[in-house]
Amino acid sequence: MATESPATRRVQVAEHPRLLKLKEMFNSKFGSIPKFYVRAPGRVNIIGEHIDYCGYSVLPMAVEQDVLIAVEPVKTYALQLANTNPLYPDFSTSANNVQIDKTKPLWHNYFLCGLKGIQEHFGLSNLTGMNCLVDGNIPPSSGLSSSSALVCCAGLVTLTVLGRSLSKVELAEICAKSERYIGTEGGGMDQSISFLAEEGTAKLIEFSPLRATDVKLPSGAVFVIANSCVEMNKAATSHFNIRVMECRLAAKLLAKYKSLQWDKVLRLEEVQAKLGISPEEMLSVTEDALHPEPYNPEEICRCLGISLEELRTQILSPNTQDVLIFKLYQRAKHVYSEAARVLQFKKICEEAPENMVQLLGELMNQSHMSCRDMYECSCPELDQLVDICRKFGAQGSRLTGAGWGGCTVSIVPADRLPSFLANVHKAYYQRSDGSLAPEKQSLFATKPGGGALVLLEA
């Protein structure tokens, strides 16, 4: 499955209103018709937050919302990008001179990440030009991976234009690496699920080597996504990269404490693997080795026996060099406990006990508490939304995605779904002050969707 290339499907465009509208808009924009279309889905992470970049498994599923791109290769070297949403301005450049501006996370830069990743993988200096019209229905900055879906979609577009082929795993790895051109030090979850997703099943995604295992979700429950309407753009803020760095520093201090070769260690999972113990056992190692009070750069240098200059230039990323406090104990405690929760979640899904919805809900609730208190990636609106969801029948509810805004995911018994949706809508979205913009108000039940594919007009 993972060794296969993404599927190519023939479709009757006239039978798909969204495709037909995209084709018509493409024609009025470029005066021609698309040669093919590519779609890549967003995702919801059910459990396993902020641990993919620490080397740990996560448990997402693809959502039905996606990025859809209409494409026409052209004989010149010009790359012309347009978006059906007027908020995102047109962009054109030479396909052979792709520059990605890290200072501004503009929409077209995510497309350029995918294009550049494929270009560099094949070592190509000359790329053919193309006209592309992008249409996305994943709410932006909502924690449902709209940006990664665009990177993946652009990667598959470029691959298709080149007439080359790669496996889904290779594509996921290339796109995960190339998204870092935008300046976020993310893991590989979002790109992996966008390519490896299959309809009807969530996936346990494991890293190094990348692989995906089906996880059958309970039939008596529905997963509901609710948008807090607080936008958070990972590439535009430093929170995310600071957390990545705190985890890296915690891994190094834990490795030093256990007399491991700390300078080679980058991820918390590596410390656990080298010690040959479980994530749960790593929690007590963390208790012994790290203190709850924040660390400053000088103390980190003393612990590791290095100079401030070495810390800045050899360990910290350029955008975290001026950070003055690092909460290493709290971040490590979150990561090891969350890694254990992911494995417990998968085990409960496999064993399917009578009370599985309740047990899975409890794990999701613990995950949110850890994200809120130990990882500090929640916000008041997310906490309020989680409380409302639990009050109206969710067995479990948590933030999903990077946090600091974006969406929650809740597990709701199927028979309670209609009343749950009505009550949450009333309690959170129908505010008397009318402060929430209607177009951002998304509250919907979701089921596992399929992965990225190429569509040809039949």
Secondary structure, 3 states (H helix, E strand, C coil): CCCCCCCEEEECHHHCHHHHHHHHHHHHHHCCCCCEEEEEEEEEEEECCCCHHHCCCEEEEEEEEEEEEEEEEECCCEEEEEECCCCCCCEEEECCCCCCCCCCCCHHHHHHHHHHHHHHHCCCCCCCEEEEEEEECCCCCCCCCHHHHHHHHHHHHHHHHHCCCCCHHHHHHHHHHHHHHHCCCCCCHHHHHHHHCECCEEEEEECCCCEEEEECCCCCEEEEEEECCCCCCHHHCCHHHHHHHHHHHHHHHHHHHCCCCHHHCCCHHHHHHHHCCCHHHHHHHHHHHCCCCCECHHHHHHHHCCCHHHHHHHHCCHHHCCCCCECHHHHHHHHHHHHHHHHHHHHHHHHCCCCHHHHHHHHHHHHHHHHHHCCCCCCHHHHHHHHHHHHCCCCEEEEECCCCCCEEEEEEEHHHHHHHHHHHHHHHHCCCCCCCCHHHCCEEEECCCCCCEEEEEC
